[in-house]
Amino acid sequence: MSFQYSNVQYTEMVRTLAQCGDNVALACRTFNQRYGTRIDRRTMLAATQRLRDHGTFRPNTAIDMGANVRTRASLQTEILDYFDENPQYSRSSPTI
């Protein structure tokens, strides 16, 4: 059974790790003392790494893995078509 932490808890994990000079064992003990929640070192490291790699604590979703590429391309086409048809709303000058 996996436990889902809140973004606030993940934030506190990363902050605690930074305050402990990236010493994971010390950070886990400190987190437990402060918040009464036992954190596995792998959880703390994974949260920190996800934040560094992706700018978020949540694991990648289908959107991040390219499942909606066709939808995004379709939306991009719609946006470009809109500005082609309505150049007065574009902030850039038309190129010819």
HELIX and SHEET records of a PDB file:
HELIX    1   1 ASN A    7  GLN A   19  1                                  13    
HELIX    2   2 VAL A   24  TYR A   35  1                                  12    
HELIX    3   3 ARG A   41  HIS A   54  1                                  14    
HELIX    4   4 VAL A   69  GLU A   85  1                                  17    
HELIX    5   5 PRO A   87  TYR A   89  5                                   3    
END                                                                             
